[in-house]
Amino acid sequence: MDKEIVKEYTNGELTVVWKPKKCIHSEVCVKTLPQVYDPNGKPWITPENASTEALKSQIEACPSGALTFYMNGNSKAASEKAEEGQKTAIAVLANGPLRVSGNLQIQLASGETVQKEGTTGFCRCGASENKPFCDGSHRKIQFIG
């Protein structure tokens, strides 16, 4: 089993946690806070370029859960423990995917079962190349719903 890559970037008050394997490249981060997220930059995330509140708001909108955060000073273990205890929650994003948070067991059309923890975006528009998961195609087809 491949080891999960986890990258962390801090503005001193908050630490942005990025898990690249979970990223569906919906570009919500880049479009919401382009001064923070620059796919061509090194590092590509510079959280010091936005307020903590702006970062929290943007990270909570990440459809895949590839971006999360914890507040510095709080133990990372406590933040992860709180996330584990979350109930499953579903949000319908305007003109976008279903955002489902929790510990999920998903049976794909192929019969394969996939485990997902955290937040996962599910396609509502039908255009995703990675069904049932959202890949951001709803923006290309200008999905309304």
C-alpha positions as CSV (number, residue, x, y, z in Angstrom):
1,M,0.0,0.0,0.0
2,D,1.3,3.4,-1.0
3,K,2.1,5.8,1.9
4,E,-0.2,8.8,1.9
5,I,1.6,12.1,1.1
6,V,0.6,14.9,3.4
7,K,2.0,18.5,3.1
8,E,1.5,21.2,5.6
9,Y,1.7,25.0,5.2
10,T,1.2,27.5,8.0
11,N,0.4,31.2,8.4
12,G,1.4,31.1,12.1
13,E,-2.2,30.8,13.3
14,L,-3.6,28.1,11.1
15,T,-2.0,25.2,9.3
16,V,-3.3,24.1,5.9
17,V,-3.0,20.3,5.4
18,W,-2.9,19.1,1.8
19,K,-3.4,15.5,0.8
20,P,-2.6,15.4,-3.0
21,K,-4.0,11.9,-3.6
22,K,-7.5,13.1,-2.5
23,C,-7.4,16.2,-4.8
24,I,-9.9,16.1,-7.7
25,H,-8.5,19.3,-9.3
26,S,-11.8,21.1,-9.1
27,E,-9.7,24.3,-8.7
28,V,-12.0,25.8,-6.0
29,C,-9.0,26.7,-4.0
30,V,-7.2,28.4,-6.9
31,K,-10.3,30.3,-8.0
32,T,-11.3,31.4,-4.5
33,L,-7.9,32.5,-3.2
34,P,-5.5,32.8,-6.1
35,Q,-3.1,34.8,-4.0
36,V,-2.7,31.7,-1.8
37,Y,-2.9,28.8,-4.2
38,D,-0.5,28.9,-7.2
39,P,-0.1,25.6,-8.9
40,N,3.1,26.8,-10.6
41,G,4.6,28.3,-7.5
42,K,7.1,26.8,-5.1
43,P,5.6,26.3,-2.5
44,W,2.2,26.2,-4.2
45,I,0.4,27.2,-1.0
46,T,1.3,30.4,0.7
47,P,-1.3,30.8,3.5
48,E,0.3,34.0,4.8
49,N,-1.3,35.7,1.8
50,A,-4.9,35.5,3.2
51,S,-6.6,35.9,6.6
52,T,-7.2,32.9,8.7
53,E,-11.0,33.3,8.3
54,A,-10.7,33.5,4.5
55,L,-8.5,30.3,4.6
56,K,-11.1,28.5,6.8
57,S,-13.9,29.4,4.5
58,Q,-12.1,28.3,1.4
59,I,-10.9,25.0,2.9
60,E,-14.4,24.1,4.1
61,A,-15.6,24.5,0.4
62,C,-13.0,22.0,-0.9
63,P,-15.2,19.3,-2.5
64,S,-12.7,16.5,-2.2
65,G,-11.4,17.0,1.3
66,A,-7.8,17.2,0.0
67,L,-7.5,20.5,1.9
68,T,-8.1,20.6,5.6
69,F,-6.7,22.7,8.4
70,Y,-6.0,22.8,12.1
71,M,-5.4,25.7,14.4
72,N,-1.9,26.0,15.7
73,G,-1.7,25.6,19.4
74,N,-4.3,22.9,19.2
75,S,-2.8,19.5,19.1
76,K,-3.0,17.9,15.7
77,A,-4.1,14.6,17.3
78,A,-7.0,16.4,18.9
79,S,-8.1,17.9,15.6
80,E,-7.8,14.5,13.9
81,K,-9.8,12.8,16.7
82,A,-12.6,15.4,16.4
83,E,-12.7,14.8,12.6
84,E,-13.0,11.0,13.2
85,G,-16.0,11.5,15.5
86,Q,-17.9,13.5,12.9
87,K,-21.3,12.3,11.8
88,T,-21.9,11.9,8.1
89,A,-23.0,15.2,6.6
90,I,-24.2,15.9,3.1
91,A,-24.3,19.4,1.5
92,V,-25.7,20.1,-2.0
93,L,-23.3,22.7,-3.4
94,A,-24.9,25.3,-5.7
95,N,-24.2,24.4,-9.3
96,G,-21.7,21.8,-8.1
97,P,-21.3,18.4,-6.5
98,L,-22.8,16.7,-3.4
99,R,-20.2,17.2,-0.6
100,V,-20.3,14.3,1.8
101,S,-18.3,14.3,5.0
102,G,-17.6,11.4,7.2
103,N,-16.2,7.9,7.1
104,L,-17.6,6.4,4.0
105,Q,-17.8,3.0,2.4
106,I,-18.7,3.4,-1.2
107,Q,-19.7,0.5,-3.5
108,L,-18.9,1.5,-7.1
109,A,-20.8,0.3,-10.1
110,S,-18.0,-2.2,-10.8
111,G,-18.7,-3.8,-7.4
112,E,-15.4,-2.5,-6.0
113,T,-15.7,-1.1,-2.5
114,V,-13.8,2.1,-1.7
115,Q,-13.2,3.6,1.8
116,K,-13.1,7.4,2.0
117,E,-12.6,9.5,5.2
118,G,-13.1,13.2,5.5
119,T,-14.9,15.0,2.6
120,T,-15.7,13.6,-0.8
121,G,-17.4,15.3,-3.7
122,F,-19.9,13.3,-5.7
123,C,-20.9,14.3,-9.3
124,R,-24.4,15.7,-9.8
125,C,-24.0,17.0,-13.3
126,G,-23.2,13.7,-15.1
127,A,-20.1,15.1,-16.9
128,S,-17.4,13.8,-14.5
129,E,-14.7,11.6,-16.1
130,N,-14.2,10.0,-12.6
131,K,-17.8,9.0,-11.7
132,P,-19.2,8.8,-9.1
133,F,-16.7,11.4,-7.9
134,C,-16.7,15.1,-8.9
135,D,-13.8,16.2,-11.1
136,G,-14.9,19.8,-11.6
137,S,-16.5,19.2,-15.0
138,H,-19.7,21.0,-13.8
139,R,-17.9,24.3,-14.3
140,K,-16.9,23.4,-17.9
141,I,-20.5,22.5,-18.8
142,Q,-22.0,25.4,-16.8
143,F,-24.1,23.1,-14.7
144,I,-27.0,24.7,-13.0
145,G,-28.6,22.9,-10.1
